[in-house]
Amino acid sequence: METISTKDREILRNLAKHKLELHHSERNQQNLKDWLLHNTFRLERPMIHIEFGTFWSELIPKRLECEGALARKFEESLWESFINYEVIGDDHPVTNYFPVNWHTRHIPFGINVKIIHSRNEKGDNTLGHKFEHPIVDLEDDFHKLGPSIDSIDKTATTEYADTAADVFGDILPVKTGTDALYSCPTRFIVFLMGMETMLFSMYDYPELFHKMMKQFADDTVSYFRFLEKNDALAPTTDAERLGQGTWCFTDELPSSGQITSKKMWGYLDSQETVGVSPAMYEEMIFPYYKTIADEYGLLSYGCCEPVHAIWENCLSKLENLRKVSVSPWCDEEYMGEVLKGRKTIFHRKPSSNYLGVGTNLDEDAFRDHIRKSIKAAKGCTLEITQRDIYTINNDEPKVRRYVELIREEIASHW
């Protein structure tokens, strides 16, 4: 493991101290309490979070001071853990520890799908990418679908955690664990064969498609058993990430003892099936999603797909469903009606156009947009996560103002 220089060590220690100070602030302590109350349907106010990963390059790099590669990685992680709270002003929780997740890997069907990246003028591979699909025709290529491969690198995890602890562990304890379990079957199927082939395969080879989906679901469950056997699962009852810009805070799951998948939060989505009918989703996709969902203690479902179309016959039947994504393409009024009084959080994802397009924030237009969501979610537990913002034109105050607008509308209309 790379040695951390004296200069970089001092930078990291100061950041760790700063994070701990933020953690103990009155506002953050209230946030921590509020997240637990929110996730267990005991909080009146909606929670707000802005995901910055897609405009990370406009926030983090300019703040970095470390010179060593490993030190810089630690520095990035520290900044990422509190920049929302300090710069954006949302409800991002700041913990009093430094999380390190187990280095695990699950390769469905044992196939590493090759990704070809397109580079921009700086040589970065962030411009675009495409997949080399190993499955061209499901019937001809079905033999390529082998057993999935599971692995865990405890040595690399331990070395990374021990190095962090040596540098700033006396200030900010290092906590080895895991985030919520995460599975998006149809995403990998599209990686495997492309969208068009996936859609035609449902029609041309329904029996093989069912067989493929069953293998995916069964192998995912086997992966969970593998993690359990190797003690690579940990409680998800605190600030562990749940995916989709939210956290696991709950008192419905155990926070200690032997942890299994059924004692954890889990996540699922199926954005890739928006092109099939609700009936086909129910027949070809949902049975295998339910197999995985039943392995979770609590479930968060959905990304950009409009879940209203599959709510009645599918999602409403998931008894452990605690959060459901209400995306910009979703009928939010319908979801507000079906979620009213139900223990499932109305997880609203506003349109990214207001913050992510253009240099100026149209406050009136955004107020109208978010007010509509607030009114639709009356009688529900509402959470607002802004995602898919690819640039803020280096205008940090605009993001902070965006959060203020949401708070103002909540104060007036919630």
TORRO-607290 format. One line per field, with one value per residue (C-alpha): residue number from 0; residue in three letters; chain; x, y, z. Coordinates in steps of 0.02 Angstrom, whole numbers. Layout:
nr [NUM | ...] .
rest [ALA | ...] .
kette [A | ...] .
px [X | ...] .
py [Y | ...] .
pz [Z | ...] .
***
This chain:
nr [0 | 1 | 2 | 3 | 4 | 5 | 6 | 7 | 8 | 9 | 10 | 11 | 12 | 13 | 14 | 15 | 16 | 17 | 18 | 19 | 20 | 21 | 22 | 23 | 24 | 25 | 26 | 27 | 28 | 29 | 30 | 31 | 32 | 33 | 34 | 35 | 36 | 37 | 38 | 39 | 40 | 41 | 42 | 43 | 44 | 45 | 46 | 47 | 48 | 49 | 50 | 51 | 52 | 53 | 54 | 55 | 56 | 57 | 58 | 59 | 60 | 61 | 62 | 63 | 64 | 65 | 66 | 67 | 68 | 69 | 70 | 71 | 72 | 73 | 74 | 75 | 76 | 77 | 78 | 79 | 80 | 81 | 82 | 83 | 84 | 85 | 86 | 87 | 88 | 89 | 90 | 91 | 92 | 93 | 94 | 95 | 96 | 97 | 98 | 99 | 100 | 101 | 102 | 103 | 104 | 105 | 106 | 107 | 108 | 109 | 110 | 111 | 112 | 113 | 114 | 115 | 116 | 117 | 118 | 119 | 120 | 121 | 122 | 123 | 124 | 125 | 126 | 127 | 128 | 129 | 130 | 131 | 132 | 133 | 134 | 135 | 136 | 137 | 138 | 139 | 140 | 141 | 142 | 143 | 144 | 145 | 146 | 147 | 148 | 149 | 150 | 151 | 152 | 153 | 154 | 155 | 156 | 157 | 158 | 159 | 160 | 161 | 162 | 163 | 164 | 165 | 166 | 167 | 168 | 169 | 170 | 171 | 172 | 173 | 174 | 175 | 176 | 177 | 178 | 179 | 180 | 181 | 182 | 183 | 184 | 185 | 186 | 187 | 188 | 189 | 190 | 191 | 192 | 193 | 194 | 195 | 196 | 197 | 198 | 199 | 200 | 201 | 202 | 203 | 204 | 205 | 206 | 207 | 208 | 209 | 210 | 211 | 212 | 213 | 214 | 215 | 216 | 217 | 218 | 219 | 220 | 221 | 222 | 223 | 224 | 225 | 226 | 227 | 228 | 229 | 230 | 231 | 232 | 233 | 234 | 235 | 236 | 237 | 238 | 239 | 240 | 241 | 242 | 243 | 244 | 245 | 246 | 247 | 248 | 249 | 250 | 251 | 252 | 253 | 254 | 255 | 256 | 257 | 258 | 259 | 260 | 261 | 262 | 263 | 264 | 265 | 266 | 267 | 268 | 269 | 270 | 271 | 272 | 273 | 274 | 275 | 276 | 277 | 278 | 279 | 280 | 281 | 282 | 283 | 284 | 285 | 286 | 287 | 288 | 289 | 290 | 291 | 292 | 293 | 294 | 295 | 296 | 297 | 298 | 299 | 300 | 301 | 302 | 303 | 304 | 305 | 306 | 307 | 308 | 309 | 310 | 311 | 312 | 313 | 314 | 315 | 316 | 317 | 318 | 319 | 320 | 321 | 322 | 323 | 324 | 325 | 326 | 327 | 328 | 329 | 330 | 331 | 332 | 333 | 334 | 335 | 336 | 337 | 338 | 339 | 340 | 341 | 342 | 343 | 344 | 345 | 346 | 347 | 348 | 349 | 350 | 351 | 352 | 353 | 354 | 355 | 356 | 357 | 358 | 359 | 360 | 361 | 362 | 363 | 364 | 365 | 366 | 367 | 368 | 369 | 370 | 371 | 372 | 373 | 374 | 375 | 376 | 377 | 378 | 379 | 380 | 381 | 382 | 383 | 384 | 385 | 386 | 387 | 388 | 389 | 390 | 391 | 392 | 393 | 394 | 395 | 396 | 397 | 398 | 399 | 400 | 401 | 402 | 403 | 404 | 405 | 406 | 407 | 408 | 409 | 410 | 411 | 412 | 413] .
rest [MET | GLU | THR | ILE | SER | THR | LYS | ASP | ARG | GLU | ILE | LEU | ARG | ASN | LEU | ALA | LYS | HIS | LYS | LEU | GLU | LEU | HIS | HIS | SER | GLU | ARG | ASN | GLN | GLN | ASN | LEU | LYS | ASP | TRP | LEU | LEU | HIS | ASN | THR | PHE | ARG | LEU | GLU | ARG | PRO | MET | ILE | HIS | ILE | GLU | PHE | GLY | THR | PHE | TRP | SER | GLU | LEU | ILE | PRO | LYS | ARG | LEU | GLU | CYS | GLU | GLY | ALA | LEU | ALA | ARG | LYS | PHE | GLU | GLU | SER | LEU | TRP | GLU | SER | PHE | ILE | ASN | TYR | GLU | VAL | ILE | GLY | ASP | ASP | HIS | PRO | VAL | THR | ASN | TYR | PHE | PRO | VAL | ASN | TRP | HIS | THR | ARG | HIS | ILE | PRO | PHE | GLY | ILE | ASN | VAL | LYS | ILE | ILE | HIS | SER | ARG | ASN | GLU | LYS | GLY | ASP | ASN | THR | LEU | GLY | HIS | LYS | PHE | GLU | HIS | PRO | ILE | VAL | ASP | LEU | GLU | ASP | ASP | PHE | HIS | LYS | LEU | GLY | PRO | SER | ILE | ASP | SER | ILE | ASP | LYS | THR | ALA | THR | THR | GLU | TYR | ALA | ASP | THR | ALA | ALA | ASP | VAL | PHE | GLY | ASP | ILE | LEU | PRO | VAL | LYS | THR | GLY | THR | ASP | ALA | LEU | TYR | SER | CYS | PRO | THR | ARG | PHE | ILE | VAL | PHE | LEU | MET | GLY | MET | GLU | THR | MET | LEU | PHE | SER | MET | TYR | ASP | TYR | PRO | GLU | LEU | PHE | HIS | LYS | MET | MET | LYS | GLN | PHE | ALA | ASP | ASP | THR | VAL | SER | TYR | PHE | ARG | PHE | LEU | GLU | LYS | ASN | ASP | ALA | LEU | ALA | PRO | THR | THR | ASP | ALA | GLU | ARG | LEU | GLY | GLN | GLY | THR | TRP | CYS | PHE | THR | ASP | GLU | LEU | PRO | SER | SER | GLY | GLN | ILE | THR | SER | LYS | LYS | MET | TRP | GLY | TYR | LEU | ASP | SER | GLN | GLU | THR | VAL | GLY | VAL | SER | PRO | ALA | MET | TYR | GLU | GLU | MET | ILE | PHE | PRO | TYR | TYR | LYS | THR | ILE | ALA | ASP | GLU | TYR | GLY | LEU | LEU | SER | TYR | GLY | CYS | CYS | GLU | PRO | VAL | HIS | ALA | ILE | TRP | GLU | ASN | CYS | LEU | SER | LYS | LEU | GLU | ASN | LEU | ARG | LYS | VAL | SER | VAL | SER | PRO | TRP | CYS | ASP | GLU | GLU | TYR | MET | GLY | GLU | VAL | LEU | LYS | GLY | ARG | LYS | THR | ILE | PHE | HIS | ARG | LYS | PRO | SER | SER | ASN | TYR | LEU | GLY | VAL | GLY | THR | ASN | LEU | ASP | GLU | ASP | ALA | PHE | ARG | ASP | HIS | ILE | ARG | LYS | SER | ILE | LYS | ALA | ALA | LYS | GLY | CYS | THR | LEU | GLU | ILE | THR | GLN | ARG | ASP | ILE | TYR | THR | ILE | ASN | ASN | ASP | GLU | PRO | LYS | VAL | ARG | ARG | TYR | VAL | GLU | LEU | ILE | ARG | GLU | GLU | ILE | ALA | SER | HIS | TRP] .
kette [A | A | A | A | A | A | A | A | A | A | A | A | A | A | A | A | A | A | A | A | A | A | A | A | A | A | A | A | A | A | A | A | A | A | A | A | A | A | A | A | A | A | A | A | A | A | A | A | A | A | A | A | A | A | A | A | A | A | A | A | A | A | A | A | A | A | A | A | A | A | A | A | A | A | A | A | A | A | A | A | A | A | A | A | A | A | A | A | A | A | A | A | A | A | A | A | A | A | A | A | A | A | A | A | A | A | A | A | A | A | A | A | A | A | A | A | A | A | A | A | A | A | A | A | A | A | A | A | A | A | A | A | A | A | A | A | A | A | A | A | A | A | A | A | A | A | A | A | A | A | A | A | A | A | A | A | A | A | A | A | A | A | A | A | A | A | A | A | A | A | A | A | A | A | A | A | A | A | A | A | A | A | A | A | A | A | A | A | A | A | A | A | A | A | A | A | A | A | A | A | A | A | A | A | A | A | A | A | A | A | A | A | A | A | A | A | A | A | A | A | A | A | A | A | A | A | A | A | A | A | A | A | A | A | A | A | A | A | A | A | A | A | A | A | A | A | A | A | A | A | A | A | A | A | A | A | A | A | A | A | A | A | A | A | A | A | A | A | A | A | A | A | A | A | A | A | A | A | A | A | A | A | A | A | A | A | A | A | A | A | A | A | A | A | A | A | A | A | A | A | A | A | A | A | A | A | A | A | A | A | A | A | A | A | A | A | A | A | A | A | A | A | A | A | A | A | A | A | A | A | A | A | A | A | A | A | A | A | A | A | A | A | A | A | A | A | A | A | A | A | A | A | A | A | A | A | A | A | A | A | A | A | A | A | A | A | A | A | A | A | A | A | A | A | A | A | A | A | A | A | A | A | A | A | A | A | A | A | A | A | A | A | A | A | A | A | A | A | A | A | A | A | A | A | A | A | A | A | A | A | A | A | A | A] .
px [0 | 65 | 147 | 58 | 177 | 186 | 110 | -35 | -62 | -86 | -211 | -312 | -310 | -373 | -513 | -559 | -568 | -677 | -795 | -810 | -851 | -988 | -1054 | -1076 | -1161 | -1337 | -1409 | -1326 | -1379 | -1557 | -1534 | -1478 | -1632 | -1744 | -1681 | -1727 | -1897 | -1924 | -1881 | -1998 | -2143 | -2133 | -2074 | -2188 | -2066 | -1999 | -1812 | -1707 | -1548 | -1450 | -1343 | -1181 | -1093 | -1137 | -1062 | -925 | -790 | -861 | -856 | -719 | -557 | -531 | -534 | -403 | -230 | -150 | -12 | -6 | -130 | -192 | -198 | -297 | -421 | -447 | -462 | -595 | -695 | -687 | -745 | -883 | -950 | -989 | -987 | -1177 | -1201 | -1075 | -1093 | -1263 | -1361 | -1474 | -1510 | -1356 | -1306 | -1127 | -1065 | -933 | -838 | -748 | -838 | -743 | -846 | -791 | -715 | -838 | -884 | -1026 | -1008 | -1176 | -1161 | -972 | -966 | -863 | -949 | -820 | -848 | -773 | -751 | -745 | -622 | -641 | -511 | -425 | -408 | -538 | -651 | -808 | -876 | -972 | -962 | -1037 | -1043 | -981 | -1131 | -1082 | -1262 | -1318 | -1458 | -1522 | -1555 | -1389 | -1287 | -1376 | -1231 | -1124 | -1225 | -1118 | -1122 | -1098 | -932 | -925 | -771 | -714 | -544 | -529 | -343 | -365 | -511 | -414 | -258 | -357 | -452 | -292 | -204 | -349 | -352 | -166 | -182 | -337 | -422 | -391 | -498 | -623 | -642 | -639 | -796 | -786 | -953 | -1066 | -1200 | -1372 | -1380 | -1405 | -1470 | -1531 | -1556 | -1622 | -1478 | -1354 | -1463 | -1451 | -1262 | -1262 | -1365 | -1422 | -1596 | -1665 | -1609 | -1680 | -1850 | -1858 | -1798 | -1950 | -2059 | -1953 | -1886 | -1999 | -1949 | -1763 | -1790 | -1879 | -1737 | -1607 | -1699 | -1722 | -1537 | -1497 | -1614 | -1554 | -1372 | -1406 | -1478 | -1325 | -1215 | -1304 | -1271 | -1088 | -1076 | -1159 | -1041 | -891 | -954 | -958 | -1128 | -1158 | -1306 | -1392 | -1479 | -1378 | -1301 | -1261 | -1306 | -1467 | -1442 | -1543 | -1482 | -1547 | -1493 | -1536 | -1582 | -1708 | -1752 | -1848 | -1690 | -1557 | -1405 | -1296 | -1272 | -1259 | -1320 | -1406 | -1484 | -1656 | -1594 | -1536 | -1601 | -1596 | -1625 | -1698 | -1745 | -1793 | -1775 | -1741 | -1918 | -2011 | -2034 | -2136 | -2317 | -2364 | -2431 | -2266 | -2170 | -2284 | -2256 | -2074 | -1986 | -2078 | -2070 | -1880 | -1874 | -1987 | -1868 | -1731 | -1846 | -1901 | -1719 | -1713 | -1773 | -1830 | -1838 | -1814 | -1874 | -1855 | -1749 | -1814 | -1947 | -2129 | -2183 | -2367 | -2392 | -2337 | -2397 | -2563 | -2519 | -2337 | -2254 | -2401 | -2383 | -2207 | -2239 | -2063 | -2070 | -2022 | -1970 | -2028 | -1958 | -2077 | -1977 | -2008 | -2096 | -2212 | -2394 | -2361 | -2543 | -2585 | -2438 | -2490 | -2661 | -2601 | -2464 | -2574 | -2573 | -2460 | -2291 | -2198 | -2105 | -2150 | -1971 | -1988 | -1855 | -1890 | -1850 | -1667 | -1706 | -1725 | -1555 | -1457 | -1504 | -1449 | -1350 | -1494 | -1615 | -1795 | -1860 | -2043 | -2046 | -1960 | -2075 | -2224 | -2141 | -2095 | -2259 | -2352 | -2252 | -2281 | -2468 | -2472 | -2384 | -2502 | -2544 | -2384 | -2209 | -2113 | -1929 | -1851 | -1691 | -1623 | -1524 | -1448 | -1374 | -1222 | -1167 | -1205 | -1095 | -979 | -1114 | -1121 | -1238 | -1366 | -1377 | -1393 | -1532 | -1618 | -1626 | -1689 | -1831 | -1884 | -1883 | -1985 | -2116 | -2125 | -2150 | -2291 | -2380 | -2341] .
py [0 | 172 | 277 | 438 | 587 | 698 | 843 | 739 | 661 | 834 | 883 | 725 | 744 | 922 | 865 | 726 | 852 | 965 | 823 | 779 | 960 | 961 | 796 | 872 | 1030 | 1059 | 1055 | 890 | 808 | 855 | 786 | 618 | 608 | 665 | 533 | 395 | 471 | 498 | 320 | 253 | 369 | 475 | 641 | 775 | 869 | 800 | 763 | 839 | 781 | 836 | 703 | 783 | 632 | 685 | 858 | 798 | 877 | 1050 | 1028 | 912 | 927 | 1114 | 1079 | 941 | 975 | 804 | 749 | 561 | 452 | 357 | 513 | 599 | 455 | 474 | 662 | 641 | 525 | 646 | 794 | 690 | 646 | 825 | 940 | 927 | 982 | 1123 | 1190 | 1135 | 1149 | 997 | 860 | 754 | 668 | 688 | 536 | 523 | 384 | 345 | 203 | 68 | -60 | -238 | -261 | -387 | -434 | -526 | -567 | -629 | -782 | -768 | -643 | -484 | -375 | -269 | -81 | 32 | 214 | 370 | 500 | 689 | 817 | 798 | 611 | 570 | 422 | 510 | 567 | 409 | 221 | 67 | -118 | -265 | -379 | -564 | -620 | -582 | -711 | -786 | -959 | -973 | -899 | -969 | -1089 | -937 | -907 | -995 | -992 | -824 | -785 | -714 | -649 | -546 | -467 | -453 | -417 | -261 | -203 | -227 | -141 | 10 | 21 | 0 | 138 | 258 | 213 | 245 | 418 | 486 | 343 | 424 | 570 | 483 | 296 | 183 | 75 | -77 | -134 | -122 | -15 | -84 | -234 | -182 | -276 | -215 | -373 | -296 | -172 | -316 | -405 | -249 | -246 | -428 | -416 | -237 | -164 | -221 | -402 | -406 | -345 | -463 | -609 | -592 | -619 | -740 | -851 | -830 | -997 | -958 | -783 | -851 | -975 | -837 | -725 | -867 | -905 | -722 | -715 | -880 | -831 | -664 | -755 | -870 | -715 | -654 | -824 | -808 | -638 | -706 | -855 | -739 | -616 | -479 | -410 | -278 | -185 | -57 | 45 | 206 | 316 | 173 | 217 | 145 | 204 | 336 | 474 | 409 | 320 | 169 | 245 | 129 | 42 | -95 | -196 | -264 | -154 | -292 | -480 | -600 | -507 | -591 | -513 | -528 | -411 | -277 | -144 | -187 | -97 | -145 | -54 | -97 | 58 | -47 | -119 | 44 | -15 | -169 | -174 | -188 | -362 | -418 | -344 | -441 | -603 | -595 | -485 | -466 | -648 | -641 | -469 | -532 | -676 | -550 | -427 | -564 | -585 | -408 | -350 | -183 | -130 | 30 | 16 | 118 | 245 | 339 | 213 | 270 | 149 | 195 | 76 | -77 | -23 | -113 | -286 | -292 | -169 | -148 | -334 | -312 | -309 | -249 | -100 | 55 | 178 | 194 | 311 | 439 | 497 | 644 | 520 | 455 | 501 | 583 | 619 | 434 | 382 | 508 | 427 | 247 | 287 | 392 | 312 | 170 | 135 | 169 | 331 | 440 | 463 | 607 | 639 | 813 | 852 | 895 | 1029 | 1170 | 1152 | 1062 | 1156 | 1335 | 1455 | 1540 | 1462 | 1501 | 1513 | 1537 | 1388 | 1276 | 1333 | 1279 | 1112 | 1066 | 1135 | 1012 | 869 | 932 | 940 | 769 | 690 | 761 | 622 | 528 | 527 | 632 | 628 | 734 | 683 | 784 | 674 | 681 | 856 | 850 | 1029 | 1176 | 1290 | 1302 | 1401 | 1330 | 1465 | 1413 | 1238 | 1307 | 1424 | 1274 | 1189 | 1349 | 1356 | 1180 | 1222 | 1380 | 1285 | 1150 | 1283 | 1362 | 1209 | 1055] .
pz [0 | -49 | 87 | 136 | 146 | 300 | 204 | 137 | 308 | 384 | 249 | 279 | 467 | 454 | 338 | 459 | 601 | 495 | 453 | 638 | 679 | 547 | 615 | 788 | 724 | 783 | 607 | 564 | 727 | 685 | 508 | 578 | 688 | 546 | 424 | 546 | 580 | 393 | 342 | 476 | 431 | 589 | 515 | 447 | 336 | 170 | 156 | 16 | -68 | -223 | -305 | -364 | -440 | -617 | -591 | -473 | -583 | -546 | -358 | -297 | -400 | -367 | -180 | -179 | -109 | -84 | -202 | -179 | -274 | -120 | -13 | -150 | -150 | 38 | 14 | -120 | -7 | 139 | 33 | -46 | 126 | 178 | 25 | 8 | 187 | 179 | 1 | -64 | 98 | 79 | 207 | 169 | 334 | 396 | 492 | 629 | 541 | 378 | 286 | 190 | 96 | 66 | -108 | -181 | -358 | -443 | -629 | -698 | -810 | -789 | -933 | -926 | -1055 | -1146 | -1144 | -1278 | -1222 | -1327 | -1265 | -1263 | -1314 | -1144 | -1167 | -1033 | -1068 | -1005 | -1174 | -1213 | -1224 | -1306 | -1264 | -1365 | -1342 | -1329 | -1357 | -1535 | -1546 | -1382 | -1455 | -1547 | -1404 | -1252 | -1220 | -1176 | -1017 | -889 | -699 | -616 | -531 | -355 | -266 | -118 | -90 | 98 | 90 | -17 | 90 | 252 | 186 | 128 | 294 | 396 | 300 | 327 | 512 | 526 | 450 | 536 | 630 | 799 | 739 | 625 | 658 | 506 | 486 | 372 | 306 | 155 | 78 | 35 | -81 | -262 | -414 | -584 | -689 | -850 | -853 | -865 | -993 | -1103 | -1077 | -1129 | -1288 | -1320 | -1302 | -1469 | -1448 | -1270 | -1329 | -1478 | -1371 | -1258 | -1411 | -1513 | -1372 | -1220 | -1141 | -1157 | -1093 | -939 | -915 | -927 | -804 | -682 | -687 | -657 | -506 | -434 | -456 | -371 | -221 | -222 | -220 | -63 | 17 | -34 | 51 | 208 | 215 | 201 | 333 | 202 | 249 | 381 | 456 | 346 | 479 | 477 | 341 | 223 | 45 | -23 | -202 | -294 | -178 | -14 | 145 | 249 | 418 | 501 | 663 | 572 | 539 | 659 | 689 | 760 | 760 | 614 | 460 | 313 | 158 | 239 | 376 | 254 | 136 | -49 | -213 | -383 | -543 | -722 | -828 | -981 | -989 | -1017 | -1196 | -1148 | -1093 | -908 | -947 | -1022 | -875 | -758 | -853 | -910 | -782 | -617 | -557 | -557 | -480 | -342 | -310 | -274 | -183 | -64 | -12 | 57 | 227 | 155 | -27 | -126 | -306 | -464 | -556 | -710 | -762 | -740 | -604 | -610 | -756 | -656 | -485 | -467 | -532 | -477 | -360 | -242 | -200 | -128 | 59 | 101 | -19 | 82 | -55 | -234 | -364 | -437 | -588 | -707 | -823 | -688 | -656 | -488 | -450 | -472 | -363 | -231 | -223 | -211 | -85 | 29 | 200 | 141 | 219 | 57 | 33 | -117 | -179 | -302 | -435 | -508 | -689 | -711 | -840 | -714 | -632 | -767 | -926 | -960 | -853 | -763 | -641 | -688 | -511 | -555 | -672 | -546 | -406 | -512 | -548 | -370 | -301 | -411 | -333 | -157 | -185 | -270 | -120 | 13 | 134 | 89 | 159 | 32 | -10 | -148 | -235 | -380 | -499 | -674 | -668 | -782 | -762 | -648 | -755 | -604 | -514 | -338 | -271 | -402 | -326 | -151 | -210 | -291 | -121 | -40 | -167 | -123 | 61 | 31 | -69 | 65 | 198 | 98 | 30 | 135] .
***
